[in-house]
Amino acid sequence: MNKHYRLWKNILCIPLVLLALLLMKTAPELSPKWVTGLVIALLLGVAYVTEEIFWMTQHQGRPCRHCGKMVPMKSFTVVATCPHCGQPLE
């Protein structure tokens, strides 16, 4: 996966979260609109956990959002900048 995937993921998540919140706030509880908002929120949560598990099982790190090269993520360390391009990690 490269930096374009991470860019699209970030662009797509914000409208989906806003849509889920809008549906859940404007509709009465347990109505079809409210359940649709809940399903969107749950799917986003499952997608996030699945992505984290994918990166953990690869043992290669994550791609940098700016340069696309893999940044190694080791246990119990905090990496704040990309070792390849020097940009802050998000």
C-alpha positions as CSV (number, residue, x, y, z in Angstrom):
1,M,0.0,0.0,0.0
2,N,1.4,3.4,-0.8
3,K,0.8,7.0,0.1
4,H,-2.1,7.3,-2.3
5,Y,-4.1,4.7,-0.3
6,R,-3.5,6.6,3.0
7,L,-4.5,9.9,1.4
8,W,-7.8,8.4,0.1
9,K,-8.4,6.8,3.4
10,N,-8.1,10.1,5.2
11,I,-10.3,11.9,2.7
12,L,-13.0,9.3,2.8
13,C,-13.2,8.8,6.6
14,I,-14.2,12.3,7.5
15,P,-17.4,12.4,5.4
16,L,-18.4,8.9,6.6
17,V,-17.9,9.9,10.3
18,L,-19.9,13.1,9.8
19,L,-22.7,11.1,7.9
20,A,-22.8,8.6,10.7
21,L,-23.0,11.3,13.4
22,L,-25.7,13.2,11.4
23,L,-27.8,10.1,11.0
24,M,-27.5,9.1,14.7
25,K,-28.2,12.6,16.0
26,T,-31.2,13.5,13.9
27,A,-33.1,10.2,13.9
28,P,-34.8,8.6,16.9
29,E,-33.0,5.7,18.5
30,L,-33.4,2.3,16.8
31,S,-35.0,3.8,13.7
32,P,-33.7,2.7,10.3
33,K,-31.7,6.0,9.8
34,W,-30.1,5.6,13.3
35,V,-29.2,2.0,12.7
36,T,-27.6,3.0,9.3
37,G,-25.5,5.5,11.1
38,L,-24.5,2.9,13.7
39,V,-23.6,0.4,11.0
40,I,-21.4,3.0,9.2
41,A,-19.6,3.8,12.5
42,L,-19.1,0.1,13.3
43,L,-17.8,-0.6,9.8
44,L,-15.3,2.2,10.2
45,G,-14.2,0.8,13.5
46,V,-13.7,-2.7,12.1
47,A,-11.8,-1.3,9.1
48,Y,-9.4,0.5,11.5
49,V,-8.8,-2.6,13.6
50,T,-8.3,-4.7,10.5
51,E,-5.8,-2.2,9.1
52,E,-3.8,-2.2,12.4
53,I,-3.8,-6.0,12.5
54,F,-2.6,-6.1,8.8
55,W,0.3,-3.7,9.6
56,M,1.3,-5.7,12.7
57,T,1.3,-9.0,10.9
58,Q,3.5,-7.7,8.1
59,H,6.4,-6.7,10.4
60,Q,7.6,-4.2,7.9
61,G,6.2,-1.0,9.4
62,R,3.8,1.5,7.7
63,P,4.2,3.6,4.6
64,C,5.0,7.2,5.1
65,R,2.2,9.5,4.0
66,H,4.6,11.9,2.3
67,C,7.2,9.7,0.5
68,G,5.5,6.3,0.5
69,K,8.6,4.4,1.9
70,M,8.1,2.0,4.7
71,V,8.8,3.3,8.2
72,P,9.7,0.5,10.7
73,M,7.6,0.5,13.8
74,K,9.2,-1.3,16.7
75,S,7.5,-2.2,20.0
76,F,7.8,0.3,22.9
77,T,9.3,3.1,20.7
78,V,7.8,6.3,19.4
79,V,8.7,7.3,15.9
80,A,7.7,11.0,15.2
81,T,9.4,11.6,11.9
82,C,10.1,9.6,8.7
83,P,13.7,8.4,8.6
84,H,13.6,8.8,4.8
85,C,12.1,12.2,4.1
86,G,12.1,13.8,7.6
87,Q,8.4,14.7,7.5
88,P,6.3,14.2,10.7
89,L,4.3,11.0,10.8
90,E,0.6,11.2,11.2
